[in-house]
Amino acid sequence: MNTKDLITTIRGQQSLSAEEAEQLFNATVAAVKAQLLKGNIVAVQGFGQLEPKKKNERISVSPTTGERMLVPPKISVSFKPSNVLKDRFS
Amino acid sequence: MSEKILIADLVAEVAELTSVPKNRCDDYVKAFFETIANALSVDGIVKVKGLGTFKLVSVEERKSVNVQTGAEMIIPAHSKVSFVPDKVLKDEINRPYAHLKTYVLNANAPLDPPEADDDEATMDDADVDVAETQSTDTVAEVVAESAESVVEGAEQEVEEAPAPISEQVAEDSKQGETPIVEDDAKEAVTANADVDDKQEQSTTNSNDNSDWFDNWEVEYESTDKAEPAKSTEPSPKPASLSELLAKAEADRNERVEEVKPSATEAVSEPETEDSDEIVIPEDIKTPEQIVAEVMASVKGADFKAEQPVADSVEEVKEVAEEKVEEVVETVTEDVAEKADEVVETPTEPVAETAEQPIVNEQPAATLPTEEKVQHGKVLGIAIIAFLVLLAALIFGLLKVDPDFFKSLKAGSDNLTVVPADTSSLAQELSAYTEETENETDSTAAETDEQPEETIEETVKDQLSKPMPAEAVIDPLWDGEFVAYMKRQNPDVSLEIKGFNKEVAIKPGLFLTMVALDNYGDKSYWIYLYLYNKDRIKNPNNVPIGTKIRVPILDETLVNGTNEKNIEMAKEIRKVFVK
């Protein structure tokens, strides 16, 4: 399922106008994003939580050349599904 | 930071963004996540633009052990939800570290990168480093201080002419400290040769003066002073001078020849005596004894040298003046040859020989005036005497050839210029012996009067040249780097326009980031390394706590994101960091 499908699906459930549906969708994504950028954890009950995490720098070795590379630190978003969601798929 | 944002908060934000009633937003947001979850179970994958991809990943069954019971169990195959953030989100959220790039490590580089986890280990390293840099710093500081005091004293006592000379001497001694020895050796010695030039001229005055005893004393002291001033290359210059004098002898009449040998004997005797005596008592006699010996040698030198020096100087000086230029040339050549040797000699001896004259002169200048050494001074003089011993030892190690002592006659003729130094030395001495201060000052004042006038003009002429050239290149730059830039990028200025600040390296802060903050690109970190080479041993692992000087650099060297400058920085990095 892609973004378009998602919007139309929700629109059908909520009986929204196409314009409104798109607006709400964008606002929701933007809100989540804004919180993640602030470093906050977005926890959605029954779904899971999205958390920005800092990955420390590390030395990795290229398997082909054997070169050792220093990989810089980075911040990434991790998703931890809630138990409810987990149970649905196990 | 790290607040937990719940649906209610999200809804409030969405409502604010869309001006849709809150209850409808609430419905929508809940439906949003619910739909994603449902779609996951149906399609197994949901792509949300701007957020990322949720995907079901199947996990095979695996064996595990129940930690509590120890019983083996099998975790059945199942699916789990994975999330890969959208590229846009990833980039935005990683912005703080976006400038960092992966780079290949040197195979020999130590395995512990400056990670936050390694705090303890690196902190230890930092301590050691700090200690080391301090010790080297102190040596440099001592020399710098003594040099400064020389300059100060010179400025106070003698207002115009000798001051620049002593500044040069100070510079010379400083240059001895810098890694640029090889390059500067020539300049330093030519400067010395200049000094000699003036000194020879000044002898005219000093010898006319009937008060030759004081003169000679000063001359004697100043010869000592001049030796370390040439600390970068002591031997060749006097040798060539003596050669020159030999020529002068041949040219001159017989009388000079008669006088000359006696003069050389007279002067060389006390000189060698002096150094021998100082070297022998390694087990350290009482300071009074040593001082007495020095005094005796000085006095002995006075009496023996009295007549011959006065006579021969007048005879020789004219010819000597004519050939001074030749001397300068030969000196520079000699220096070029021996530059390598000089570079090898550690900075410590250089520093100490530079200090030596200061110390050496003190007993000579003060003690004749005050015969009895009081107990208060004993301590200070003990230190002085010890330094004299050290300096004499090192002096011997420098393989000063015997010609040097013979040529000291010529040197003693010429070196009257430096009396400015005696005054400053007297000042320095005052820290130890306040009582003798007035007396030494007065002797210094006497000696100052003579050289001043004649030297004035020549000094100004000659000093104006070397000063600007040396002022441009900061001694903190790595010597090799300066040489490299002269070769490869001569139009790039290494001028330091001031200091932003000192930055202390801490976990997560690297040279590259300091460079990015201050110069606009991380490639410029190499300049930080080359400018702080005395503090950074291994640029791949700068210990936490290291303080980095951040100079304001010229635009020709560092110019924001200009590709040319960045390329140059990268080239330099390849050359200087393996």
Interface residues (C-beta under 8 A of the other chain):
Chain A: M1 N2 T3 D5 L6 T9 I10 Q13 Q14 L16 E20 Q23 L24 F25 N26 A27 T28 V29 A30 A31 V32 K33 A34 Q35 L36 L37 K38 G39 N40 I41 V42 A43 V44 Q45 G46 F47 G48 Q49 L50 P52 N56 E57 I59 E67 R68 M69 L70 V71 P72 P73 K74 I75 S76 V77 S78 F79 P81 L85 K86 R88 F89 S90
Chain B: M1 S2 E3 K4 I5 L6 I7 D9 L10 E13 V14 L17 T18 V20 R24 C25 D27 Y28 V29 A31 F32 F33 E34 T35 I36 A37 A39 L40 S41 V42 D43 I45 V46 K47 V48 K49 G50 L51 G52 F54 L56 P76 H78 S79 K80 V81 S82 F83 P85 L89 K90 E92 I93 N94 P96 Y97 L100 K101 T102 Y103 V104 L105 A107 A109 L111 P113 E115 A116 D117 G508
